[in-house]
Amino acid sequence: MNEMIYLKNVATLELDPEKCSGCGMCLIVCPHAVLSMNHGKAQINNRDSCMECGACGLNCPTDALTVQAGVGCAAAVINAALGRDGACCCVVEPPGDSENNPSKICC
């Protein structure tokens, strides 16, 4: 199955593992399963799948997660309006080697 990702290497999602209490609330509220638990602490599995909705940061009781909600897609819309290449909120990338499998733009 193809994996939905957003602009590569631009998500503002940050995790401070020292602040994480391991409650798992971020896993519950994340619509794209960006996070997982590892030894009782949250960890970011796939930052590029983050749609920057902000649910994880808003629901984290210890403020271990921060994200600037909406920044990634907003920037893509502005870049598209300015005619810049690669301006898109998301792509569908086939599983496997991304170097040999070019991404397909979906927006």
PyRosetta script that sets phi, psi and omega in degrees:
from pyrosetta import init, pose_from_sequence

init()
pose = pose_from_sequence("MNEMIYLKNVATLELDPEKCSGCGMCLIVCPHAVLSMNHGKAQINNRDSCMECGACGLNCPTDALTVQAGVGCAAAVINAALGRDGACCCVVEPPGDSENNPSKICC")
pose.set_psi(1, 143.8)
pose.set_omega(1, 178.0)
pose.set_phi(2, -74.2)
pose.set_psi(2, 149.6)
pose.set_omega(2, -177.3)
pose.set_phi(3, -105.2)
pose.set_psi(3, 131.4)
pose.set_omega(3, 177.3)
pose.set_phi(4, -83.2)
pose.set_psi(4, 124.0)
pose.set_omega(4, 175.2)
pose.set_phi(5, -131.7)
pose.set_psi(5, 162.1)
pose.set_omega(5, 177.8)
pose.set_phi(6, -106.1)
pose.set_psi(6, -167.7)
pose.set_omega(6, -179.9)
pose.set_phi(7, -50.8)
pose.set_psi(7, 132.9)
pose.set_omega(7, -176.8)
pose.set_phi(8, -72.4)
pose.set_psi(8, 137.4)
pose.set_omega(8, 173.0)
pose.set_phi(9, 59.4)
pose.set_psi(9, 32.2)
pose.set_omega(9, 178.3)
pose.set_phi(10, -125.9)
pose.set_psi(10, -10.3)
pose.set_omega(10, -178.1)
pose.set_phi(11, -59.9)
pose.set_psi(11, 139.1)
pose.set_omega(11, -177.7)
pose.set_phi(12, -89.2)
pose.set_psi(12, 5.8)
pose.set_omega(12, -178.6)
pose.set_phi(13, -61.5)
pose.set_psi(13, 127.3)
pose.set_omega(13, 177.6)
pose.set_phi(14, -133.2)
pose.set_psi(14, 144.2)
pose.set_omega(14, 178.7)
pose.set_phi(15, -127.1)
pose.set_psi(15, 129.4)
pose.set_omega(15, 174.2)
pose.set_phi(16, -103.0)
pose.set_psi(16, 98.2)
pose.set_omega(16, -175.5)
pose.set_phi(17, -61.2)
pose.set_psi(17, -24.7)
pose.set_omega(17, 178.7)
pose.set_phi(18, -67.2)
pose.set_psi(18, -30.4)
pose.set_omega(18, -180.0)
pose.set_phi(19, -86.1)
pose.set_psi(19, -18.1)
pose.set_omega(19, -175.4)
pose.set_phi(20, -66.0)
pose.set_psi(20, 127.8)
pose.set_omega(20, 178.6)
pose.set_phi(21, -94.3)
pose.set_psi(21, -8.0)
pose.set_omega(21, 180.0)
pose.set_phi(22, 79.5)
pose.set_psi(22, 20.8)
pose.set_omega(22, -177.5)
pose.set_phi(23, -69.1)
pose.set_psi(23, -26.2)
pose.set_omega(23, 178.1)
pose.set_phi(24, 82.8)
pose.set_psi(24, 4.7)
pose.set_omega(24, -179.6)
pose.set_phi(25, -59.7)
pose.set_psi(25, -36.6)
pose.set_omega(25, -179.6)
pose.set_phi(26, -62.0)
pose.set_psi(26, -37.3)
pose.set_omega(26, 178.0)
pose.set_phi(27, -66.0)
pose.set_psi(27, -35.9)
pose.set_omega(27, -178.9)
pose.set_phi(28, -68.8)
pose.set_psi(28, -41.8)
pose.set_omega(28, -173.0)
pose.set_phi(29, -90.3)
pose.set_psi(29, -15.0)
pose.set_omega(29, -178.3)
pose.set_phi(30, -73.2)
pose.set_psi(30, 118.8)
pose.set_omega(30, -178.0)
pose.set_phi(31, -75.0)
pose.set_psi(31, -11.1)
pose.set_omega(31, -176.9)
pose.set_phi(32, -120.1)
pose.set_psi(32, 13.8)
pose.set_omega(32, 177.6)
pose.set_phi(33, 50.6)
pose.set_psi(33, 47.2)
pose.set_omega(33, -179.9)
pose.set_phi(34, -73.0)
pose.set_psi(34, -27.7)
pose.set_omega(34, -173.6)
pose.set_phi(35, -112.2)
pose.set_psi(35, 157.8)
pose.set_omega(35, 173.4)
pose.set_phi(36, -145.8)
pose.set_psi(36, 172.8)
pose.set_omega(36, 177.4)
pose.set_phi(37, -101.4)
pose.set_psi(37, 141.0)
pose.set_omega(37, 177.9)
pose.set_phi(38, -142.0)
pose.set_psi(38, 113.5)
pose.set_omega(38, -179.1)
pose.set_phi(39, 54.1)
pose.set_psi(39, 43.1)
pose.set_omega(39, 175.4)
pose.set_phi(40, 79.0)
pose.set_psi(40, 10.5)
pose.set_omega(40, 179.0)
pose.set_phi(41, -131.4)
pose.set_psi(41, 149.5)
pose.set_omega(41, 175.9)
pose.set_phi(42, -71.7)
pose.set_psi(42, 150.3)
pose.set_omega(42, 173.1)
pose.set_phi(43, -143.4)
pose.set_psi(43, 151.5)
pose.set_omega(43, 178.7)
pose.set_phi(44, -86.8)
pose.set_psi(44, 120.5)
pose.set_omega(44, 179.8)
pose.set_phi(45, -89.2)
pose.set_psi(45, -46.2)
pose.set_omega(45, -175.8)
pose.set_phi(46, -143.4)
pose.set_psi(46, 87.7)
pose.set_omega(46, -178.1)
pose.set_phi(47, -56.5)
pose.set_psi(47, -34.6)
pose.set_omega(47, -177.7)
pose.set_phi(48, -69.2)
pose.set_psi(48, -14.4)
pose.set_omega(48, 175.7)
pose.set_phi(49, -86.2)
pose.set_psi(49, -7.4)
pose.set_omega(49, -178.9)
pose.set_phi(50, -70.7)
pose.set_psi(50, 125.1)
pose.set_omega(50, 178.0)
pose.set_phi(51, -95.1)
pose.set_psi(51, 7.0)
pose.set_omega(51, 176.3)
pose.set_phi(52, 57.2)
pose.set_psi(52, 42.6)
pose.set_omega(52, 178.1)
pose.set_phi(53, -74.8)
pose.set_psi(53, -26.0)
pose.set_omega(53, 177.3)
pose.set_phi(54, 91.0)
pose.set_psi(54, -1.5)
pose.set_omega(54, -176.5)
pose.set_phi(55, -60.0)
pose.set_psi(55, -39.9)
pose.set_omega(55, -178.0)
pose.set_phi(56, -63.8)
pose.set_psi(56, -47.6)
pose.set_omega(56, -179.1)
pose.set_phi(57, -66.0)
pose.set_psi(57, -39.2)
pose.set_omega(57, -179.7)
pose.set_phi(58, -68.5)
pose.set_psi(58, -27.7)
pose.set_omega(58, -176.8)
pose.set_phi(59, -102.0)
pose.set_psi(59, 1.2)
pose.set_omega(59, 179.8)
pose.set_phi(60, -81.7)
pose.set_psi(60, 115.6)
pose.set_omega(60, -176.5)
pose.set_phi(61, -70.5)
pose.set_psi(61, -15.2)
pose.set_omega(61, -178.3)
pose.set_phi(62, -112.1)
pose.set_psi(62, 7.1)
pose.set_omega(62, -178.7)
pose.set_phi(63, 57.3)
pose.set_psi(63, 34.2)
pose.set_omega(63, 178.2)
pose.set_phi(64, -76.1)
pose.set_psi(64, -23.3)
pose.set_omega(64, -178.9)
pose.set_phi(65, -112.0)
pose.set_psi(65, 136.4)
pose.set_omega(65, 174.2)
pose.set_phi(66, -132.9)
pose.set_psi(66, 145.6)
pose.set_omega(66, 176.4)
pose.set_phi(67, -157.6)
pose.set_psi(67, 139.8)
pose.set_omega(67, 175.8)
pose.set_phi(68, -87.8)
pose.set_psi(68, 94.9)
pose.set_omega(68, -173.8)
pose.set_phi(69, -55.0)
pose.set_psi(69, 128.9)
pose.set_omega(69, 174.3)
pose.set_phi(70, 84.0)
pose.set_psi(70, -6.9)
pose.set_omega(70, -174.0)
pose.set_phi(71, -62.3)
pose.set_psi(71, -44.8)
pose.set_omega(71, -175.7)
pose.set_phi(72, -60.3)
pose.set_psi(72, -52.4)
pose.set_omega(72, -178.9)
pose.set_phi(73, -71.2)
pose.set_psi(73, -34.7)
pose.set_omega(73, 177.9)
pose.set_phi(74, -62.4)
pose.set_psi(74, -43.3)
pose.set_omega(74, 178.6)
pose.set_phi(75, -63.7)
pose.set_psi(75, -37.6)
pose.set_omega(75, 179.4)
pose.set_phi(76, -65.1)
pose.set_psi(76, -40.7)
pose.set_omega(76, 179.0)
pose.set_phi(77, -64.0)
pose.set_psi(77, -43.5)
pose.set_omega(77, 178.8)
pose.set_phi(78, -63.6)
pose.set_psi(78, -45.5)
pose.set_omega(78, 179.6)
pose.set_phi(79, -62.4)
pose.set_psi(79, -38.2)
pose.set_omega(79, 178.0)
pose.set_phi(80, -65.1)
pose.set_psi(80, -41.5)
pose.set_omega(80, 179.5)
pose.set_phi(81, -64.1)
pose.set_psi(81, -30.4)
pose.set_omega(81, 178.5)
pose.set_phi(82, -85.8)
pose.set_psi(82, -0.9)
pose.set_omega(82, 177.3)
pose.set_phi(83, 77.1)
pose.set_psi(83, 20.3)
pose.set_omega(83, -179.8)
pose.set_phi(84, -78.7)
pose.set_psi(84, 143.7)
pose.set_omega(84, 178.5)
pose.set_phi(85, -67.1)
pose.set_psi(85, 147.8)
pose.set_omega(85, 174.9)
pose.set_phi(86, 74.9)
pose.set_psi(86, 14.2)
pose.set_omega(86, -178.4)
pose.set_phi(87, -84.0)
pose.set_psi(87, 102.3)
pose.set_omega(87, 179.9)
pose.set_phi(88, -159.1)
pose.set_psi(88, 147.0)
pose.set_omega(88, 179.0)
pose.set_phi(89, -74.2)
pose.set_psi(89, -34.0)
pose.set_omega(89, -174.3)
pose.set_phi(90, -149.9)
pose.set_psi(90, 161.1)
pose.set_omega(90, 173.7)
pose.set_phi(91, -138.1)
pose.set_psi(91, 157.4)
pose.set_omega(91, 172.4)
pose.set_phi(92, -106.2)
pose.set_psi(92, 119.2)
pose.set_omega(92, -175.7)
pose.set_phi(93, -112.6)
pose.set_psi(93, 122.8)
pose.set_omega(93, 177.9)
pose.set_phi(94, -60.8)
pose.set_psi(94, 146.9)
pose.set_omega(94, 177.9)
pose.set_phi(95, -64.1)
pose.set_psi(95, 154.4)
pose.set_omega(95, 178.6)
pose.set_phi(96, 108.2)
pose.set_psi(96, -151.9)
pose.set_omega(96, -175.1)
pose.set_phi(97, -75.7)
pose.set_psi(97, 109.8)
pose.set_omega(97, -178.2)
pose.set_phi(98, -68.8)
pose.set_psi(98, -19.7)
pose.set_omega(98, 178.5)
pose.set_phi(99, -71.2)
pose.set_psi(99, -34.1)
pose.set_omega(99, -178.5)
pose.set_phi(100, -95.8)
pose.set_psi(100, -13.5)
pose.set_omega(100, 179.0)
pose.set_phi(101, -116.3)
pose.set_psi(101, 98.9)
pose.set_omega(101, -178.9)
pose.set_phi(102, -63.8)
pose.set_psi(102, 147.7)
pose.set_omega(102, -179.8)
pose.set_phi(103, -73.1)
pose.set_psi(103, 150.2)
pose.set_omega(103, 175.5)
pose.set_phi(104, -106.4)
pose.set_psi(104, 125.2)
pose.set_omega(104, 179.5)
pose.set_phi(105, -74.8)
pose.set_psi(105, 136.0)
pose.set_omega(105, -176.4)
pose.set_phi(106, -117.0)
pose.set_psi(106, 4.7)
pose.set_omega(106, 179.8)
pose.set_phi(107, -126.3)
pose.dump_pdb("model.pdb")
